[in-house]
Amino acid sequence: MTIIVILLFVALFLLLLLGYPVGFTLGSVSLLFGVLFLGLDFFSLLPLRIWGIMNNFTLLAVPLFIFMGIILDRSGLAEELLETMSKLLGRLGGGLAIGVVIVGAMLAATTGVVGATVCTMGIIALPTMLKHKYSPSLATGTIAASGTLGQIIPPSIILILLGDVMGVPIGRLFMGAVIPGTLLVLLFILMIVLYSIIKPEAAPSIHKCERHLPLKTILLTLFPALLLIVAVLGSIFFGIASPTESAAVGAMGSLILAMLHNKLTMSNLKDAMQKTIKLTSMVFMILIGATAFGLVFRGLGGDQLVLEAMNSLPGGVWGFLIVSMLLIFFLGFFLDFLQICFIVIPILAPIANQYGIDLLWFAVLIAINLQTSFLTPPFGFSLFYLKAVTPDNIRLQDIYQGVIPFVLIQIMTLIVLIFFPKLITWLPDLMDHYQGL
């Protein structure tokens, strides 16, 4: 059985590295190994498990948040935010880069779609930064890192999926990610400030005539985005709405913002709905494939095999924690976050629970780690998203060099969160106390 489990993983990873679709690969490999070694009757309960996924009310938040992100992308909110912030902070050394980080955080808290955020900021912000003589590596690194904040700052699709896979309440998970996400934003800004002091020629301020901005414009640009963030997260914190209901609030808010920007056209609405259906279908196909994989993996005794291997590690809980974090980090070089979430996390979560590890804390650590995988060369997806929209004179090497300081900051943040778990658990506990739970 040990050899069969190893062959199952080898077959799966080989097919994924060859570029086969994740959901279909998970399902087909699982069915093949299950039928060969466990028999066809073994899958009698699989339809009920699939029905359970399709009936899961919490997962309804996935298409709603995806729809919200796409509508906001079409509304021109990102362009207005970037333009406003660049003029507002342009007088500072590194001000444009700081503006990109802040806008990235605001878009993360409203859209949560990494690819859309990175591409949008790459198209809008990069030409402006290069025009003002910013270092190509700093400019591209800032944009790529800021775009990945959607992985950790709520409402994040990966947090919803992690919560479902690990059995952690989504509302608590959202609140648990707020302080780590804010800490990352502050550290990114601090790094840019220090960089601009050490190398002022690489992050200059913009000319005074280019940064005039009326107060009315600032309020009209920033207030709607902040209001939407407060509506989505505030409704969860104060117990007014569940995460799924807050997703509906966010989707409605995005439609209102698009209407106010005169971008709520039939073509934009149709395009947003089609993209939402495609992305949601992909996520749920992966979920179904992962369910079949988990069923076969446990049927072959893979969970016991991993449990025995983890129990034999030196250091007990700390040994497990270090190995699991390193495993997720290195898998991020080759696999995307959905593959890691649905293949690796269902194996690690029961072991963490057996060790008495707080699954909320563990889930946020995983989310930070998965965010780092978006930036890690050579296969970080954000790097390729950004390269697709950069001018020809920007090399992939420039992007690689630019993201290294941000990857180091994320690793440092992960270490801080490991040693200070209250940074994750304090806000969810406060929310529960406020709601009388």
N, C-alpha and C positions, 0 to 999 in steps of 0.2 A: 504493500500500500504506500510506503514511503516513496518508492521509485515512481509509482503512478502519480502521486501528488506532485513530485518534482517535474515529471513529464507534462502534467497539466499546466503548470506555470511556464515552463519553457515554451510549449506550443503557443500559449496565450501571448507571451511577450514577443515572440518572434513574429507572429502575425500582426501585432500592434505596431512593431517597428517597421514592418513592411508597408504599413499605411492602410490596413483594412479598417473599416468603420468599427468603432469601439463596441457599440451595442450589439451588432450582429456577430462580431467576433466572440464576445463574452457568451452569448447565447448558443452559438453553433459549437464552440469548443466544449462547453459544458454538456450540451446534449450528446455529443459524440462520446466523450469520456463516460458520461452517466449511463448511456445505453450499453456501451461495451463492457463496463466493469460493475455496474449496479443493476442493470436490467431496466426495461421500459416501464415497469410498474412503479419504479422509484419516483417517477415524475407525476404520480397521481395527484399529489397535493399542490403541484406548481400552479395550475390554473387559479386555485383559491388564493395563493400568495399574490399572483398578478392582479387579481380582482381587488385584493386589499390595497395594493399600490394605487390603482385607479380610483379607489374609494376614499383615499387619504385626504381629509379636508385641509390639513396643514400644507400639503404640496400644491394646493391651489394658489398659494402665494407665488410660486415660481412663474407661471405665465403672466400674472398680474404685474410683478416687478419687472419682468422682461419687457412687457408692453409699455410700462411707465418709462423705462430707460430709452426705448426706441422713439417714443413720442417726444421726449425731452430733447433727444438728439436732433430730431427734425424741427423742433421749435426754434432753434438758433440760440438757446440759452447758453450753451458752451461758448459760442463766439462772443456774446455780449459780456459774459463773466470774464473771459480772458482779456478782452479789450479794456474793460473797466479796471481790472486789477493791475494790468501792465501800466496804465496811466497813473493809478493811485500809488503804486509802490515804485514806479520808475525812477524816482529821485534817489533811491538807495542803491548802493553797489549790490549787484545781485538781485535787484528788485524784481526784474522780469521773471527770474527763476523762482523767487519766493511766491510771486503771483501765480505761477503755473502750479506750484505745490498746493496752494490754498484752493485754487479752482479745481484741481484734481480731487481734493478732499470733498469739496462741495458736490462735484459731479458723482463721486463715489457714494455720497449719502443720498443722492437723488436717482441715479441711474443704476449703479452697481454692475454695469457691463464693461469689463476691462477692455476688450477689443475696440469697442466703439469709442471709449474715452481716449485711449492711446492714439488712435487714428485721427480723431477730431482735433486733439491738442497738437499732434504732429503737423497736421495741415495748417492750423491757424497760428500756433505759437512759434514753431521752429523758424519759419522765414523771418519773423520779427526779431527773434533772438540772434539769428545769424546776421541780420542787417545791422544790428547794434554791436557787432564785433564780439559776440559771446563765443567762448570756446566751443567747438562742435561737440566735444565729449561731454562737457558740462550740460549743454543744451539738450542733447539727446538723452543723456542719463537722467536728467531731471524729469523730462516728459515721460520716459518709460517707467520710472519709479512711481511718479504721481498717478499714472494711469492704473497701476496695480493696487492702489489704495481701495479700489472697489471690491477687492477680495476680503478685506477685513472690516472696513467701515460699513455698518448697517445702512440700508438693507442689502445684504450681500447674498447672492444666490448660493454660494458655497456654504455659507453659514446655515441656510435653510436645509440644504442637503445633508450637511454634517449633523445637524440637529435630528433629522429624521433617521439617519443611519445609526447614530449613537444613542438615540432615545433621550436627548436633552431638549427641554422646552425651548422653542424658538425665541420667545420673548426674553427669557433669561440669557440666551446665547447672544442676542442682539445687544442687550445691555452690557454683557461681559466683554464685548468687543469694542465698546465706546472708548474706554480709557486707553487700551493698547493702540487703537487707531489714532487717537489724539496724540499719544506719545510719539508715534512714528512720524506724524506730521511735524511736530515740534523739533524732533531730531533732524529731519530732512532740512528744515529751515535753518537750524543752527549750523549744520554742515555747510550750507550755501553761504551763510554769513561769514563763517571762518574762511571759506575758500575765496570769497571776494576780498577779504582783508589780506590774505596771503598773496593772492594773484589778482590784483584789481583790474589788470588788463583783460582777464578772461571773463569778467562779469561786470562790465561798466554800467553806470547809470545812463538813462536816456536824457536827451536834451529837454530843457525846460519848456520850450514851445510845443513839444509833443505830448505833454502830460497834463494839459489843462482839462479839468473835468468838473462840470457843475454838480452840486450836491444832489439835485433832483435826479440826475442820471444815475448817480451812485445808488440812491435809495430804490429807484425803479428797477435797477438791475439786480441788486443783492437781496432786497426784501422778499421778492417772490420765491427765490431759491431757499432762503432761510425759513420762510413760512412753510414750505413743503417739507423740509427736513423736520421741523418741529411737529408738523401734523402727523407725519409717519411715525417718528420715534416717540414723540410725546404721547400719542394715543395708546402706545404699548405701555410706556412707563407708568402712566396714571391709571391703567386698567380700563380705559375707555373702549379699547378695541383689541382683539386678538391679532397676532401677526398677519394672519390671512385677511382679516378685515382692514387692517392698516394698509395692506397692499392694495386693496380696493380704493381706499382713501387716496393713496399715492397715484394710482392710475387715473382717478377722476381729477386730481389736482394737476397732473401733467396735461390732461385734455384742456383744462381751463387755461393753463399757462400758454399752451399752443394756440388757443383761440385768441388770447390777449395779444399774442405776437402775430396774429393774422396768418398762422401756419397750419391751422386745422382744416386743410383741404381734403377733398375726397381721395385724391391720389396718395397723399401722405398717410391718411387713415388706413387705406387699403394696403399700402406697403407695410405699415407697422403691424397690422393684423397678420399678414402673410408671414412676415419675419418671426413674429411671436409664435405662430403655429409651428414653423420649421424648427426653431430653437427648442420649444417645449417638447415637440415630438422626439427630437434627438435626446434630450435629457431623460424622458420617460422610457425611451427604447433602451438606453444605457441602464436605467434602473431595473427594467425587466430582465435584461441580460445578466446584470449583477446578482439579481435574485436567484436565477438559475445557477450561476457560478457558485454562489454561497451555499446553495443546497447540495450541489455535487461535491464541493470542497469539504463540507462537514460529513457528507456520506462516505467519503473516502478516508475519513479520519484525519484530515489536514489540520483541523482546529486543535486536536490533541497533540499532533506533531509540533505545531508552532508553540503551544503551551509548554510542552516539555523542553523545547529548545530555549524558551524565554526563562523558564524556571531554573535552568542550568547555568544561566548567566551569573557572573559574580556581581555583587552589589545590590541584589534584590530589586526594590522599586527603582532606585536610581539607575541601576544597570539597564532595566527595561526601558526607562524613560530616555536615556541617552541613545540606546540602540534604535528605538522607534523613531526618535527625532532625526538621527543620522540616516536611517533607512528612507524616510519620507523625503529628506533633503536630496539625497543622491538619486532617488527615483524621479525627482523633479527635473533632473537633467534630461530625461528621455521621455517621460510620460506627462500628459496634461493632468490638471487637477481633478477632472471628472474620473479618469481612470484610477488615480490614486484613491480618490474618495470611495469609489464603489468596489475596488478590489482589495486594497490594503487595510483601510479603516475598519471594515466589518471583522477583520481578523484580530486587529490590535485592541479594539474597544472592549470585548469581553475579558481580555487578559488584564487591561487597565482596571476594569471593574473588580476583578478578582483580587488585585493588589490593593484595592481600597482607594484608588486614585479618583479625585473629583472629576467626573466626566465633562463638566462644564469647563473647568480649567484646562483639561487635556484637549478639548475640542478647539478652544481659542489658540492654544499652542500650535495645534495642527494647522489651523487657518493661517497663522503667521508664517508657518513653515511652507505651506502651499503657495502663499503670496510670493515668497522668496523664489520658488521654482519658476515663476513667471519671468524673473529677471536673470536667472542663473545661466551664463553661457555654458555650452554653445547652443542649447536648444530652447532657451526661454522664449515663450510665445510672444511676450510683449516686445522683445527685440525684433522679431520678424514682422509684427504688426507695424512697428515704427519704421523699419527699413522700407516697407512697401510704400510709404508716403513721403519719404525723404528725397531731397535732390540727389542727383547722381554723384555729386562730389562728396557726399557723406558716405564714408565707408562703414561696413559692419564692424570693423575694428574700433572705430570711433565710438560706436554705441556700446561695444563691449567694455572699453576703458571707462566710459561714462557711468555705467551702472555698478561698477565694482564698489565704490564708496557706499552706495545705497544698499547693496547686498550686505556689506559689513555692518551697516547700521541695523538692518533687519535681524541679523544674527545676534548682535549685541542686545537688541530689544527682546529677542526670544530668551536669551540667558537671564536678563533682568526679570522677565515674567515668570521664569521657572523658580527663581529664588524669592520673588515677592508675589505670591499667588493672589494676595488681596487686591492687587491692581486689576485683576480680572473679576474676582468674586464680590467685591465691595458694592458695586452699583446694582447687580442683580439682587443681592441681599437687601439693599436699601429699597429697591422696587417692591420686593415681597413684603417688607415691613410696612411700607406705605399703603399697600393694598390689603394689609391685614392677614397675609398668608403665613 
